[in-house]
Amino acid sequence: MTILVKDIMSKPVFTIEWNKTVKDAARYLKRVRRGFLVVTRRKKPVGVISDKDLIYKVLAKDLSASKVKVKDIMTPHFVSVSPNEDITSAVRKMKRNNIHRLPVVDEGKLVGVVSLSDIARTAPGMVDLLEYRLKMKEMPIEIKEAHTSGICDRCGNYSERLENVGGEWLCESCKDELEYE
């Protein structure tokens, strides 16, 4: 069973315009009880800002929150995810970039945010499985046999007969689907 990002993402998305002050951002974060905002310019996502940005980039440097602009401390090149990606892909992006939240963007439009908390709430037991599968993908594989048993990389189902196709371990059904694509 594949769980898609759109099935678990949080809405509404809390945003702040890039020309607002850090003080405005801090107050808004407190009001909406979040630790993350998507920064917009003319309603288009242009960056992200988190409570950690406020601490490390403003407070720790003893800067004035009422003078520093959001655009000056935001992370401009953010990683996003599509609503139609599965949550395994989202977790992989989070792990690779050492982040806990991803804006969900569909054809350039911001439609939600997905976090590790969203994923954990949806399938508590799945988080351990996802981490295990990610670790397994990172380990070099020595192939001694043409097939093995385990969890299919594409559909996530257990199979007694997985075959390695292009670096992915696929069950017979997924392998057949791949041949027809």
N, C-alpha and C positions, 0 to 999 in steps of 0.2 A: 504494500500500500504506500503510495507516494503522497506526502503532504506538501502542498504548495504554499509558498510564502503568502499569497493572497488569502489563504484560509486562516492564517493566524496573525497577520500583521495588525498593528494598532492603528486606529483612526479615532479622532481626527489627528492630523499631523500638526504639531505645534511649531510655528515658524516665527521668525523675526526678520524685519527688514535690515539689510546690511548697514544702513547709515544710522541706526539706533546706537545708543551708548551701552556700554557694558552694564551700567547701573540699571538701565531699562531691561536688559536681558536677565540680570539676576532677579529682579523683581518679578518678571514674567515666569521664570523657572520656579520661583517660590509659589506664585499664584496657581500655576497649573500642576505643581507637585511632580515635576519631571527633572531629569538631569541632562537633557539633550534637546537642542532646538535645531531645526533646519533653517539656514540663513537664505533669505530670498532677495532678489532684486527684480522689481517689476513682476512679482509673483513667480519667477523662475528660480529654482534652487541653484545657488552659487557656492554653497559651503555648509559647514556644520559647526556648531559650537556646543561645548559641554561644560558642566560645572567644573570639571578639572581644568579646562582652559581658563576659566575665571580665576581659579586658585593659582595656577602656575604662571600664567602670562600677565596677570594684573596684580592680585593681592601679594604674591610672593616677591614681586618687583616693586612693591609700594607705589604703584601707579594709581591715579585717580579714576575710579570707575565711572565718574560722571563726565570725564573728558575723553576716555579711550572709546573708540568706535568698535562695534562688533566686527566690521570688515577688517580691522587691524589685527584681530586675534583669532579669527575663524580659520578653520582648516578648509582651504579653497578647493583642493582636489580630493574630493571624498569618494569613497567606494560606495556603490549602490547595488541594488539587486532588483530584478524584474519580478513582478507579482506572479509570473508563471514559472519561476524557478522553484525547484524543490528545496526543502529546508536543509538538506545535506549540503547543497551548494552554498546556501547562505552561511551555514556554520563554517564551511571551508574558507569562505572569504573573511569572516570575522577572525578566525584563527590565524590566517595568513597575514592579516593586517593588524593583529593585536587590538581589536575593537570589540565592543559589546552590542552595538546597534548599527543598523543599516537603513538608510532611506530607501523606500520602495518607489522606483520611478518607472512609469509606463509611457513610452513614446514622448519622453521629455517632461511629462507631467508627474508631479509628486502626488502619490496616492496613499502612502502610508509609511510606517516605520516598523521594522521587525527587530526584536532584541533577543538576546539569549534568554531573558526572562519569559518572553512570549513562547519561545520554543520549549523551555522547561515546563511551563504551565500546560502546554498542549500534550506533551508526551514525556512525563518525567523519566521513565525508563529508557526512552529513546536517546536522551542526551549521552548517557554512557555508551550506548551502542554507536552513536555517531562519532564520538571521540575515538572509540576503539577502531572503527572503520577508517577514520582519517589517519590514525597512526599506522594502520596496516598498509595503507596506500603509500605512505612515505618510506616504508621499509623496502629495501631491495628484495626482489623476489627471485629465488633460484628455481627455475622450472625444471623439474625432473620428469614429470608426467604431462601428458597432453590435457588432463582434466583432474579435477579435485572436487571435494564437497565443501560447502560453505554458503555464504550469503552473496547473492547476485548483486554486482555493483550498480546495475541499472534499475531493477525493480525492488530490491531489498528483500526478496524471498529466499528462504533456504532451499538449496538444491543439492542432491547427492552427486550431480554431475555438472560442474562448472567448467567452461572452456575459456582460455585466455584469448581474447580477440582484441587486438590493438591496445594491449595493456590493461584491459578491463576483464574481470572474471564474470562471464555471462552464463545464465541458465539457458536451456535449450530454447525456451519460448522467446527470450530477448535476443538470442543469437539469430533465430529465424526472422524476427521482426527487423533486425539490422540488415539482413540480406535483402529484404524487400524494400528498404528505404531508398 
